[in-house]
Amino acid sequence: MNNLLDTILEAQGGAAVNQLGTQFGLDSNQLGSVLSQLVPALAGGVKSNVNRNGLDALVSALNSGNHGRYLEDAGRLSNRATVEDGNAILGHIFGNKEVSREVANRASANTGVDSGLLKKMLPVIATMVMGGLSKQSSAGGILGALVGGNQRSSGMESILTSFLDSDGDGSIADDLLSKFFR
């Protein structure tokens, strides 16, 4: 998921990110700092969710959710429906609002951006993360390689484990915690 942030930043030639900055009143430096904190935290939550619920649940969500629309049409980011969808995504990724609040508080401490504003941004950024994953998946990115057209290979579990275990220590717990709390 290293290039997930790039996928989001480059969507529509930067229009989606520009819309996000305008919508929440952040300049490009602040927005870059916020995204560099929140996108990895959300990606870590997705990894954790994959570990809990299996790869099939993520693939199903990406295939049925039409999440790519959030990066294809920047105007959607300001819709109430986007926030509602984002809140549902956050519920699936983090499990509860307390984790979302903690992620926002940690990002605030690292960026200097008000945690209240970050809490409002999280649902919108969550839709952008799912949009980025959807684009990567449809373009044959990491998910496409992992699922091979929705069919599990016999080595899928070991591939998935190595994907989730960034530091190769045999445990994904420390990797996920580091994504949430840098």
TORZAMI-428693 format. One record per residue: x, y, z of N, C-alpha, C, O in turn; residue number from 1. Coordinates in nm, 4 decimals. Example, Ala and Ser with C-alpha at 12.3 -4.5 7.8 and 13.67 -1.06 7.14 Angstrom:
# TORZAMI-428693
R       n.c1       n.c2       n.c3      ca.c1      ca.c2      ca.c3       c.c1       c.c2       c.c3       o.c1       o.c2       o.c3   resi
R     1.3190    -0.5690     0.7800     1.2300    -0.4500     0.7800     1.3200    -0.3300     0.7800     1.4236    -0.3319     0.8465      1
R     1.2850    -0.2250     0.7080     1.3670    -0.1060     0.7140     1.2900     0.0030     0.7870     1.3409     0.1138     0.8039      2
# end
This chain:
# TORZAMI-428693
R       n.c1       n.c2       n.c3      ca.c1      ca.c2      ca.c3       c.c1       c.c2       c.c3       o.c1       o.c2       o.c3   resi
R     0.0815    -0.1190     0.0000     0.0000     0.0000     0.0000     0.0862     0.1258     0.0000     0.0384     0.2358     0.0277      1
R     0.2118     0.1075    -0.0311     0.3020     0.2221    -0.0300     0.2585     0.3306    -0.1268     0.2752     0.4491    -0.0977      2
R     0.2034     0.2931    -0.2410     0.1665     0.3953    -0.3380     0.0198     0.4370    -0.3279    -0.0310     0.5039    -0.4178      3
R    -0.0477     0.3994    -0.2221    -0.1867     0.4402    -0.2022    -0.1965     0.5919    -0.1898    -0.2856     0.6535    -0.2483      4
R    -0.1062     0.6515    -0.1146    -0.1063     0.7967    -0.1013    -0.0842     0.8620    -0.2363    -0.1499     0.9609    -0.2686      5
R     0.0076     0.8081    -0.3159     0.0310     0.8624    -0.4508    -0.0937     0.8513    -0.5371    -0.1267     0.9443    -0.6107      6
R    -0.1631     0.7385    -0.5286    -0.2864     0.7196    -0.6054    -0.3874     0.8283    -0.5707    -0.4534     0.8828    -0.6592      7
R    -0.3993     0.8596    -0.4425    -0.4933     0.9628    -0.3974    -0.4468     1.1007    -0.4427    -0.5261     1.1800    -0.4934      8
R    -0.3182     1.1289    -0.4243    -0.2654     1.2605    -0.4611    -0.2758     1.2877    -0.6107    -0.2962     1.4020    -0.6518      9
R    -0.2621     1.1843    -0.6916    -0.2616     1.2005    -0.8366    -0.3995     1.1904    -0.9013    -0.4134     1.2150    -1.0211     10
R    -0.5010     1.1547    -0.8239    -0.6359     1.1378    -0.8791    -0.6812     1.2669    -0.9458    -0.6750     1.3743    -0.8858     11
R    -0.7261     1.2559    -1.0681    -0.7753     1.3685    -1.1475    -0.6733     1.4809    -1.1542    -0.7096     1.5985    -1.1524     12
R    -0.5476     1.4455    -1.1617    -0.4438     1.5473    -1.1679    -0.4384     1.6330    -1.0416    -0.3994     1.7496    -1.0471     13
R    -0.4768     1.5762    -0.9299    -0.4748     1.6476    -0.8026    -0.6059     1.7143    -0.7653    -0.6153     1.7763    -0.6594     14
R    -0.7077     1.7026    -0.8506    -0.8355     1.7708    -0.8249    -0.9031     1.7220    -0.6974    -0.9613     1.8019    -0.6240     15
R    -0.8963     1.5918    -0.6699    -0.9617     1.5393    -0.5497    -0.8974     1.5961    -0.4235    -0.9670     1.6338    -0.3292     16
R    -0.7648     1.6021    -0.4221    -0.6942     1.6563    -0.3059    -0.7178     1.8067    -0.2947    -0.7356     1.8585    -0.1844     17
R    -0.7180     1.8764    -0.4068    -0.7474     2.0208    -0.4036    -0.8868     2.0459    -0.3472    -0.9061     2.1380    -0.2678     18
R    -0.9840     1.9644    -0.3880    -1.1202     1.9761    -0.3356    -1.1201     1.9550    -0.1850    -1.1862     2.0286    -0.1118     19
R    -1.0469     1.8557    -0.1388    -1.0394     1.8270     0.0042    -0.9823     1.9475     0.0803    -1.0351     1.9861     0.1845     20
R    -0.8749     2.0060     0.0277    -0.8147     2.1229     0.0916    -0.9099     2.2408     0.0972    -0.9210     2.3079     0.1998     21
R    -0.9779     2.2657    -0.0122    -1.0742     2.3752    -0.0183    -1.1900     2.3507     0.0778    -1.2317     2.4405     0.1509     22
R    -1.2403     2.2300     0.0767    -1.3545     2.1934     0.1597    -1.3261     2.2137     0.3083    -1.4143     2.2549     0.3837     23
R    -1.2019     2.1844     0.3505    -1.1699     2.1922     0.4928    -1.0783     2.3093     0.5283    -1.0338     2.3210     0.6425     24
R    -1.0503     2.3953     0.4314    -0.9741     2.5164     0.4580    -0.8280     2.4944     0.4928    -0.7722     2.5669     0.5752     25
R    -0.7657     2.3953     0.4311    -0.6251     2.3664     0.4568    -0.5403     2.4039     0.3360    -0.5808     2.3831     0.2216     26
R    -0.4227     2.4592     0.3624    -0.3312     2.4870     0.2517    -0.2604     2.3571     0.2122    -0.2752     2.2552     0.2796     27
R    -0.1853     2.3607     0.1054    -0.1249     2.2383     0.0517    -0.0265     2.1743     0.1493    -0.0167     2.0517     0.1550     28
R     0.0466     2.2551     0.2262     0.1399     2.1978     0.3243     0.0660     2.1263     0.4367     0.1026     2.0153     0.4752     29
R    -0.0376     2.1904     0.4888    -0.1170     2.1280     0.5945    -0.1833     2.0005     0.5433    -0.1836     1.8976     0.6109     30
R    -0.2386     2.0089     0.4242    -0.3074     1.8941     0.3669    -0.2112     1.7786     0.3436    -0.2451     1.6633     0.3700     31
R    -0.0917     1.8087     0.2946     0.0087     1.7042     0.2756     0.0441     1.6361     0.4059     0.0573     1.5138     0.4108     32
R     0.0598     1.7149     0.5124     0.0900     1.6584     0.6445    -0.0239     1.5710     0.6951    -0.0019     1.4615     0.7469     33
R    -0.1463     1.6213     0.6791    -0.2633     1.5465     0.7246    -0.2743     1.4141     0.6495    -0.2920     1.3089     0.7109     34
R    -0.2639     1.4192     0.5170    -0.2763     1.2962     0.4383    -0.1643     1.1984     0.4692    -0.1869     1.0774     0.4711     35
R    -0.0434     1.2489     0.4934     0.0679     1.1579     0.5231     0.0500     1.0910     0.6592     0.1139     0.9892     0.6856     36
R    -0.0337     1.1445     0.7446    -0.0655     1.0816     0.8727    -0.1877     0.9905     0.8627    -0.1858     0.8774     0.9111     37
R    -0.2937     1.0406     0.7996    -0.4207     0.9678     0.8019    -0.4280     0.8535     0.7013    -0.4861     0.7492     0.7314     38
R    -0.3705     0.8708     0.5828    -0.3785     0.7624     0.4838    -0.3085     0.6359     0.5356    -0.3665     0.5278     0.5254     39
R    -0.1864     0.6445     0.5906    -0.1261     0.5217     0.6448    -0.2053     0.4629     0.7620    -0.2119     0.3409     0.7766     40
R    -0.2650     0.5479     0.8449    -0.3461     0.4966     0.9553    -0.4675     0.4211     0.9026    -0.5015     0.3138     0.9526     41
R    -0.5325     0.4778     0.8013    -0.6476     0.4099     0.7411    -0.6045     0.2826     0.6689    -0.6726     0.1804     0.6772     42
R    -0.4924     0.2882     0.5986    -0.4413     0.1684     0.5311    -0.4092     0.0597     0.6333    -0.4339    -0.0585     0.6092     43
R    -0.3541     0.1005     0.7473    -0.3282     0.0041     0.8544    -0.4568    -0.0577     0.9062    -0.4614    -0.1767     0.9374     44
R    -0.5607     0.0231     0.9152    -0.6907    -0.0293     0.9559    -0.7472    -0.1269     0.8545    -0.8083    -0.2272     0.8914     45
R    -0.7271    -0.0979     0.7272    -0.7713    -0.1906     0.6226    -0.6954    -0.3222     0.6365    -0.7544    -0.4298     0.6269     46
R    -0.5649    -0.3133     0.6591    -0.4852    -0.4362     0.6769    -0.5355    -0.5158     0.7960    -0.5479    -0.6380     0.7886     47
R    -0.5644    -0.4476     0.9049    -0.6158    -0.5145     1.0233    -0.7499    -0.5794     0.9941    -0.7764    -0.6916     1.0375     48
R    -0.8343    -0.5084     0.9205    -0.9654    -0.5610     0.8836    -0.9519    -0.6839     0.7954    -1.0277    -0.7799     0.8099     49
R    -0.8553    -0.6814     0.7039    -0.8305    -0.7981     0.6193    -0.7913    -0.9161     0.7066    -0.8352    -1.0287     0.6832     50
R    -0.7088    -0.8903     0.8072    -0.6665    -0.9971     0.8965    -0.7832    -1.0533     0.9762    -0.7916    -1.1744     0.9968     51
R    -0.8747    -0.9654     1.0218    -0.9892    -1.0100     1.1012    -1.0959    -1.0781     1.0154    -1.1460    -1.1846     1.0515     52
R    -1.1301    -1.0181     0.9039    -1.2456    -1.0633     0.8262    -1.2107    -1.1361     0.6983    -1.2993    -1.1870     0.6296     53
R    -1.0843    -1.1417     0.6660    -1.0429    -1.2114     0.5462    -1.0385    -1.1230     0.4235    -1.1060    -1.0204     0.4152     54
R    -0.9600    -1.1641     0.3319    -0.9407    -1.0921     0.2076    -1.0693    -1.0852     0.1258    -1.0944    -0.9863     0.0570     55
R    -1.1500    -1.1895     0.1334    -1.2738    -1.1926     0.0550    -1.3668    -1.0766     0.0891    -1.4313    -1.0212     0.0001     56
R    -1.3744    -1.0387     0.2176    -1.4616    -0.9279     0.2577    -1.4132    -0.7964     0.1969    -1.4944    -0.7148     0.1533     57
R    -1.2822    -0.7753     0.1939    -1.2285    -0.6533     0.1347    -1.2528    -0.6520    -0.0155    -1.2953    -0.5508    -0.0712     58
R    -1.2264    -0.7625    -0.0797    -1.2479    -0.7706    -0.2246    -1.3956    -0.7475    -0.2571    -1.4279    -0.6779    -0.3534     59
R    -1.4837    -0.8049    -0.1782    -1.6271    -0.7842    -0.1991    -1.6636    -0.6373    -0.1835    -1.7398    -0.5835    -0.2638     60
R    -1.6098    -0.5718    -0.0807    -1.6380    -0.4295    -0.0602    -1.5860    -0.3464    -0.1763    -1.6532    -0.2538    -0.2215     61
R    -1.4679    -0.3785    -0.2243    -1.4108    -0.3026    -0.3362    -1.4886    -0.3258    -0.4648    -1.5063    -0.2338    -0.5446     62
R    -1.5351    -0.4486    -0.4850    -1.6092    -0.4796    -0.6072    -1.7506    -0.4241    -0.6068    -1.8037    -0.3892    -0.7123     63
R    -1.8122    -0.4154    -0.4900    -1.9527    -0.3749    -0.4863    -1.9740    -0.2297    -0.4436    -2.0841    -0.1770    -0.4599     64
R    -1.8727    -0.1646    -0.3901    -1.8918    -0.0332    -0.3307    -1.8806     0.0848    -0.4237    -1.9147     0.1961    -0.3836     65
R    -1.8342     0.0665    -0.5466    -1.8154     0.1778    -0.6403    -1.7384     0.2924    -0.5759    -1.7725     0.4092    -0.5944     66
R    -1.6343     0.2584    -0.5002    -1.5559     0.3582    -0.4280    -1.4690     0.4435    -0.5192    -1.4308     0.5544    -0.4818     67
R    -1.4376     0.3943    -0.6368    -1.3558     0.4717    -0.7297    -1.4154     0.6069    -0.7626    -1.3434     0.6994    -0.8001     68
R    -1.5466     0.6190    -0.7489    -1.6145     0.7448    -0.7824    -1.5645     0.8612    -0.6983    -1.5732     0.9763    -0.7413     69
R    -1.5125     0.8336    -0.5799    -1.4666     0.9418    -0.4931    -1.3382     1.0063    -0.5449    -1.3100     1.1223    -0.5147     70
R    -1.2622     0.9326    -0.6211    -1.1415     0.9903    -0.6808    -1.1660     1.0361    -0.8234    -1.0900     1.1170    -0.8768     71
R    -1.2713     0.9851    -0.8851    -1.3021     1.0212    -1.0239    -1.3821     1.1509    -1.0349    -1.3769     1.2186    -1.1376     72
R    -1.4556     1.1855    -0.9301    -1.5393     1.3057    -0.9312    -1.5195     1.3795    -0.7994    -1.5852     1.3498    -0.6997     73
R    -1.4272     1.4768    -0.8005    -1.3913     1.5496    -0.6791    -1.5117     1.6180    -0.6144    -1.5142     1.6365    -0.4928     74
R    -1.6104     1.6553    -0.6937    -1.7294     1.7202    -0.6396    -1.8056     1.6342    -0.5410    -1.8752     1.6865    -0.4539     75
R    -1.7934     1.5033    -0.5536    -1.8621     1.4116    -0.4618    -1.8114     1.4232    -0.3182    -1.8835     1.3917    -0.2235     76
R    -1.6883     1.4682    -0.3028    -1.6286     1.4706    -0.1695    -1.7022     1.5623    -0.0727    -1.6920     1.5442     0.0486     77
R    -1.7748     1.6586    -0.1231    -1.8474     1.7498    -0.0353    -1.9932     1.7087    -0.0121    -2.0671     1.7793     0.0564     78
R    -2.0342     1.5970    -0.0678    -2.1719     1.5492    -0.0505    -2.1913     1.4851     0.0863    -2.1011     1.4197     0.1387     79
R    -2.3085     1.5041     0.1430    -2.3437     1.4406     0.2709    -2.3377     1.2883     0.2593    -2.2979     1.2204     0.3540     80
R    -2.3767     1.2352     0.1451    -2.3732     1.0902     0.1244    -2.2307     1.0363     0.1338    -2.2099     0.9229     0.1771     81
R    -2.1326     1.1169     0.0935    -1.9931     1.0752     0.1024    -1.9524     1.0619     0.2487    -1.8851     0.9659     0.2863     82
R    -1.9927     1.1574     0.3303    -1.9612     1.1514     0.4731    -2.0274     1.0290     0.5363    -1.9660     0.9603     0.6180     83
R    -2.1515     1.0018     0.4990    -2.2216     0.8846     0.5524    -2.1510     0.7562     0.5112    -2.1315     0.6666     0.5934     84
R    -2.1126     0.7471     0.3841    -2.0396     0.6300     0.3368    -1.9053     0.6196     0.4090    -1.8635     0.5107     0.4486     85
R    -1.8386     0.7330     0.4255    -1.7102     0.7354     0.4954    -1.7216     0.6902     0.6395    -1.6348     0.6186     0.6895     86
R    -1.8278     0.7314     0.7066    -1.8485     0.6863     0.8447    -1.8712     0.5354     0.8512    -1.8244     0.4692     0.9438     87
R    -1.9428     0.4817     0.7531    -1.9615     0.3365     0.7477    -1.8278     0.2659     0.7228    -1.7994     0.1624     0.7830     88
R    -1.7471     0.3223     0.6344    -1.6148     0.2655     0.6071    -1.5300     0.2678     0.7338    -1.4649     0.1688     0.7671     89
R    -1.5308     0.3812     0.8047    -1.4543     0.3906     0.9297    -1.5010     0.2874     1.0313    -1.4196     0.2300     1.1036     90
R    -1.6311     0.2636     1.0372    -1.6836     0.1616     1.1275    -1.6279     0.0240     1.0954    -1.5958    -0.0534     1.1856     91
R    -1.6164    -0.0062     0.9670    -1.5609    -0.1354     0.9255    -1.4108    -0.1407     0.9494    -1.3584    -0.2426     0.9943     92
R    -1.3424    -0.0326     0.9201    -1.1963    -0.0314     0.9311    -1.1514    -0.0339     1.0770    -1.0673    -0.1155     1.1149     93
R    -1.2069     0.0548     1.1583    -1.1596     0.0703     1.2955    -1.2453     0.0002     1.3998    -1.1986    -0.0254     1.5107     94
R    -1.3683    -0.0307     1.3664    -1.4541    -0.1016     1.4597    -1.5346    -0.0129     1.5522    -1.6474    -0.0474     1.5874     95
R    -1.4790     0.1018     1.5931    -1.5543     0.1919     1.6796    -1.5018     0.3345     1.6673    -1.3930     0.3586     1.6150     96
R    -1.5819     0.4278     1.7167    -1.5482     0.5700     1.7040    -1.4280     0.6091     1.7889    -1.3580     0.7050     1.7563     97
R    -1.4034     0.5367     1.8965    -1.2897     0.5701     1.9828    -1.1573     0.5577     1.9076    -1.0677     0.6400     1.9263     98
R    -1.1444     0.4567     1.8235    -1.0213     0.4409     1.7459    -1.0090     0.5558     1.6467    -0.9003     0.6109     1.6292     99
R    -1.1187     0.5925     1.5816    -1.1168     0.7066     1.4891    -1.0742     0.8340     1.5612    -0.9937     0.9115     1.5094    100
R    -1.1277     0.8549     1.6790    -1.0918     0.9738     1.7570    -0.9439     0.9734     1.7940    -0.8770     1.0766     1.7873    101
R    -0.8937     0.8573     1.8329    -0.7525     0.8462     1.8689    -0.6624     0.8716     1.7485    -0.5591     0.9374     1.7606    102
R    -0.7017     0.8195     1.6327    -0.6254     0.8442     1.5092    -0.6229     0.9945     1.4802    -0.5179     1.0495     1.4470    103
R    -0.7373     1.0604     1.4925    -0.7442     1.2050     1.4686    -0.6589     1.2814     1.5702    -0.5895     1.3764     1.5341    104
R    -0.6641     1.2404     1.6959    -0.5847     1.3079     1.7995    -0.4353     1.2917     1.7744    -0.3592     1.3874     1.7890    105
R    -0.3929     1.1717     1.7368    -0.2503     1.1480     1.7073    -0.2071     1.2300     1.5856    -0.0998     1.2904     1.5859    106
R    -0.2895     1.2318     1.4834    -0.2559     1.3099     1.3635    -0.2507     1.4584     1.3966    -0.1668     1.5311     1.3436    107
R    -0.3386     1.5029     1.4826    -0.3387     1.6427     1.5240    -0.2085     1.6776     1.5965    -0.1482     1.7820     1.5714    108
R    -0.1669     1.5898     1.6854    -0.0423     1.6131     1.7590     0.0779     1.6189     1.6644     0.1732     1.6928     1.6890    109
R     0.0731     1.5411     1.5568     0.1849     1.5360     1.4619     0.1800     1.6441     1.3544     0.2822     1.6755     1.2934    110
R     0.0617     1.7014     1.3308     0.0480     1.7991     1.2218     0.0184     1.9406     1.2697     0.0437     2.0372     1.1977    111
R    -0.0345     1.9531     1.3899    -0.0754     2.0841     1.4386    -0.2132     2.1264     1.3899    -0.2594     2.2359     1.4221    112
R    -0.2783     2.0421     1.3136    -0.4138     2.0703     1.2648    -0.5120     2.0255     1.3733    -0.4959     1.9186     1.4322    113
R    -0.6128     2.1073     1.3989    -0.7109     2.0814     1.5029    -0.7728     1.9420     1.4895    -0.8147     1.9017     1.3810    114
R    -0.7779     1.8697     1.6006    -0.8321     1.7333     1.5971    -0.9799     1.7316     1.5593    -1.0262     1.6357     1.4976    115
R    -1.0555     1.8364     1.5953    -1.1963     1.8436     1.5565    -1.2125     1.8475     1.4052    -1.3022     1.7843     1.3495    116
R    -1.1240     1.9229     1.3392    -1.1276     1.9281     1.1930    -1.0880     1.7933     1.1339    -1.1478     1.7481     1.0363    117
R    -0.9876     1.7293     1.1926    -0.9444     1.5984     1.1426    -1.0536     1.4933     1.1587    -1.0678     1.4052     1.0740    118
R    -1.1306     1.5020     1.2664    -1.2423     1.4088     1.2858    -1.3465     1.4270     1.1760    -1.4082     1.3301     1.1320    119
R    -1.3662     1.5518     1.1315    -1.4597     1.5775     1.0217    -1.4023     1.5303     0.8878    -1.4767     1.4898     0.7985    120
R    -1.2716     1.5356     0.8750    -1.2069     1.4954     0.7498    -1.1972     1.3437     0.7341    -1.2003     1.2927     0.6221    121
R    -1.1856     1.2720     0.8448    -1.1629     1.1273     0.8392    -1.2619     1.0511     0.7508    -1.2183     0.9678     0.6714    122
R    -1.3935     1.0755     0.7607    -1.4845     1.0005     0.6738    -1.4591     1.0270     0.5251    -1.4685     0.9358     0.4431    123
R    -1.4275     1.1500     0.4914    -1.4025     1.1837     0.3509    -1.2734     1.1186     0.3046    -1.2670     1.0645     0.1942    124
R    -1.1708     1.1234     0.3880    -1.0434     1.0597     0.3512    -1.0602     0.9081     0.3441    -0.9958     0.8428     0.2620    125
R    -1.1458     0.8514     0.4291    -1.1720     0.7074     0.4231    -1.2310     0.6683     0.2875    -1.1953     0.5645     0.2318    126
R    -1.3212     0.7513     0.2344    -1.3765     0.7202     0.1020    -1.2687     0.7304    -0.0054    -1.2684     0.6542    -0.1021    127
R    -1.1769     0.8258     0.0129    -1.0673     0.8406    -0.0836    -0.9720     0.7209    -0.0769    -0.9222     0.6751    -0.1797    128
R    -0.9470     0.6707     0.0438    -0.8615     0.5526     0.0593    -0.9254     0.4322    -0.0090    -0.8585     0.3587    -0.0816    129
R    -1.0545     0.4123     0.0143    -1.1217     0.3002    -0.0522    -1.1242     0.3209    -0.2036    -1.1124     0.2248    -0.2796    130
R    -1.1394     0.4457    -0.2474    -1.1317     0.4754    -0.3902    -0.9954     0.4422    -0.4466    -0.9849     0.3867    -0.5560    131
R    -0.8897     0.4760    -0.3719    -0.7542     0.4435    -0.4148    -0.7307     0.2936    -0.4206    -0.6691     0.2437    -0.5148    132
R    -0.7794     0.2216    -0.3205    -0.7670     0.0758    -0.3208    -0.8442     0.0151    -0.4370    -0.7980    -0.0797    -0.5004    133
R    -0.9617     0.0702    -0.4646    -1.0422     0.0221    -0.5758    -0.9687     0.0415    -0.7077    -0.9662    -0.0481    -0.7921    134
R    -0.9082     0.1603    -0.7251    -0.8327     0.1873    -0.8472    -0.7127     0.0947    -0.8588    -0.6862     0.0417    -0.9667    135
R    -0.6396     0.0744    -0.7496    -0.5246    -0.0142    -0.7523    -0.5670    -0.1569    -0.7833    -0.5001    -0.2275    -0.8588    136
R    -0.6776    -0.1986    -0.7250    -0.7272    -0.3337    -0.7472    -0.7675    -0.3548    -0.8924    -0.7337    -0.4565    -0.9530    137
R    -0.8401    -0.2578    -0.9478    -0.8852    -0.2723    -1.0863    -0.7702    -0.2584    -1.1846    -0.7778    -0.3077    -1.2972    138
R    -0.6639    -0.1916    -1.1423    -0.5464    -0.1768    -1.2291    -0.4487    -0.2912    -1.2099    -0.3379    -0.2877    -1.2634    139
R    -0.4884    -0.3931    -1.1340    -0.4008    -0.5076    -1.1129    -0.2940    -0.4801    -1.0089    -0.1870    -0.5410    -1.0117    140
R    -0.3226    -0.3878    -0.9159    -0.2277    -0.3559    -0.8107    -0.2133    -0.4703    -0.7129    -0.2366    -0.5859    -0.7483    141
R    -0.1755    -0.4396    -0.5907    -0.1462    -0.5419    -0.4914    -0.2646    -0.6355    -0.4688    -0.2463    -0.7566    -0.4563    142
R    -0.3855    -0.5805    -0.4636    -0.5006    -0.6669    -0.4422    -0.5257    -0.7558    -0.5630    -0.5593    -0.8733    -0.5483    143
R    -0.5094    -0.6999    -0.6824    -0.5259    -0.7819    -0.8015    -0.4265    -0.8965    -0.8035    -0.4617    -1.0090    -0.8392    144
R    -0.3046    -0.8690    -0.7659    -0.2023    -0.9732    -0.7617    -0.2342    -1.0757    -0.6536    -0.2120    -1.1954    -0.6722    145
R    -0.2861    -1.0286    -0.5412    -0.3151    -1.1201    -0.4317    -0.4328    -1.2112    -0.4610    -0.4296    -1.3299    -0.4286    146
R    -0.5376    -1.1553    -0.5227    -0.6578    -1.2363    -0.5411    -0.6621    -1.3068    -0.6750    -0.7385    -1.4020    -0.6907    147
R    -0.5841    -1.2642    -0.7711    -0.5826    -1.3306    -0.9010    -0.7205    -1.3489    -0.9584    -0.7578    -1.4595    -0.9975    148
R    -0.7976    -1.2404    -0.9639    -0.9326    -1.2503    -1.0206    -1.0308    -1.3144    -0.9268    -1.1161    -1.3914    -0.9709    149
R    -1.0222    -1.2858    -0.8005    -1.1115    -1.3361    -0.6963    -1.0936    -1.4840    -0.6648    -1.1748    -1.5403    -0.5913    150
R    -0.9916    -1.5480    -0.7170    -0.9651    -1.6880    -0.6844    -0.8423    -1.6950    -0.5954    -0.7384    -1.6377    -0.6283    151
R    -0.8530    -1.7634    -0.4850    -0.7378    -1.7787    -0.3965    -0.6457    -1.8857    -0.4513    -0.6895    -1.9918    -0.4957    152
R    -0.5168    -1.8552    -0.4472    -0.4196    -1.9567    -0.4841    -0.3832    -2.0333    -0.3589    -0.4158    -1.9907    -0.2481    153
R    -0.3150    -2.1473    -0.3754    -0.2801    -2.2273    -0.2589    -0.1839    -2.1530    -0.1673    -0.1801    -2.1806    -0.0474    154
R    -0.1063    -2.0597    -0.2208    -0.0126    -1.9845    -0.1391    -0.0660    -1.8503    -0.0923     0.0102    -1.7664    -0.0443    155
R    -0.1964    -1.8294    -0.1060    -0.2548    -1.6996    -0.0729    -0.2276    -1.6593     0.0710    -0.1925    -1.5441     0.0967    156
R    -0.2427    -1.7498     0.1636    -0.2249    -1.7127     0.3038    -0.0827    -1.6645     0.3305    -0.0635    -1.5665     0.4025    157
R     0.0168    -1.7314     0.2739     0.1537    -1.6864     0.2989     0.1817    -1.5533     0.2299     0.2548    -1.4704     0.2841    158
R     0.1253    -1.5315     0.1121     0.1421    -1.4033     0.0438     0.0769    -1.2926     0.1254     0.1353    -1.1859     0.1444    159
R    -0.0441    -1.3185     0.1736    -0.1156    -1.2190     0.2525    -0.0410    -1.1899     0.3821    -0.0279    -1.0738     0.4209    160
R     0.0074    -1.2923     0.4487     0.0816    -1.2706     0.5722     0.2052    -1.1870     0.5477     0.2352    -1.0967     0.6259    161
R     0.2779    -1.2152     0.4402     0.3976    -1.1353     0.4141     0.3596    -0.9922     0.3777     0.4338    -0.8990     0.4089    162
R     0.2456    -0.9733     0.3126     0.1967    -0.8392     0.2804     0.1652    -0.7619     0.4083     0.1987    -0.6440     0.4195    163
R     0.1019    -0.8270     0.5034     0.0628    -0.7608     0.6266     0.1789    -0.7420     0.7230     0.1787    -0.6471     0.8014    164
R     0.2778    -0.8301     0.7190     0.3921    -0.8248     0.8105     0.5058    -0.7464     0.7456     0.5988    -0.8050     0.6903    165
R     0.4976    -0.6131     0.7527     0.5925    -0.5253     0.6851     0.7365    -0.5464     0.7269     0.8269    -0.5400     0.6435    166
R     0.7593    -0.5717     0.8566     0.8971    -0.5825     0.9028     0.9491    -0.7258     0.9065     1.0636    -0.7488     0.9456    167
R     0.8669    -0.8222     0.8666     0.9110    -0.9604     0.8533     0.9415    -1.0309     0.9841     1.0179    -1.1274     0.9855    168
R     0.8829    -0.9842     1.0951     0.9133    -1.0471     1.2234     0.8171    -1.1609     1.2588     0.8284    -1.2197     1.3664    169
R     0.7241    -1.1919     1.1709     0.6303    -1.3004     1.1949     0.5030    -1.2583     1.2655     0.4126    -1.3400     1.2827    170
R     0.4938    -1.1330     1.3068     0.3748    -1.0815     1.3738     0.3296    -0.9554     1.3022     0.4109    -0.8689     1.2698    171
R     0.1989    -0.9454     1.2776     0.1501    -0.8238     1.2138     0.1033    -0.7211     1.3163     0.0756    -0.6069     1.2796    172
R     0.0939    -0.7585     1.4435     0.0420    -0.6672     1.5456     0.1241    -0.5394     1.5539     0.0678    -0.4300     1.5558    173
R     0.2560    -0.5517     1.5588     0.3399    -0.4324     1.5698     0.3316    -0.3472     1.4442     0.3409    -0.2247     1.4521    174
R     0.3145    -0.4096     1.3292     0.3034    -0.3355     1.2037     0.1753    -0.2529     1.2016     0.1755    -0.1376     1.1583    175
R     0.0668    -0.3123     1.2483    -0.0606    -0.2411     1.2502    -0.0590    -0.1280     1.3511    -0.1093    -0.0195     1.3221    176
R    -0.0034    -0.1501     1.4673     0.0048    -0.0447     1.5665     0.0891     0.0703     1.5177     0.0572     0.1863     1.5436    177
R     0.1971     0.0396     1.4468     0.2814     0.1480     1.3961     0.2090     0.2291     1.2897     0.2368     0.3480     1.2741    178
R     0.1177     0.1682     1.2166     0.0393     0.2425     1.1170    -0.0573     0.3372     1.1852    -0.0805     0.4479     1.1365    179
R    -0.1144     0.2949     1.2981    -0.2097     0.3796     1.3680    -0.1396     0.4900     1.4463    -0.1880     0.6030     1.4518    180
R    -0.0268     0.4574     1.5063     0.0345     0.5499     1.6021     0.1810     0.5723     1.5713     0.2684     0.5114     1.6331    181
R     0.2075     0.6588     1.4767     0.3462     0.6936     1.4423     0.3977     0.7985     1.5342     0.5125     0.8410     1.5213    182
# end
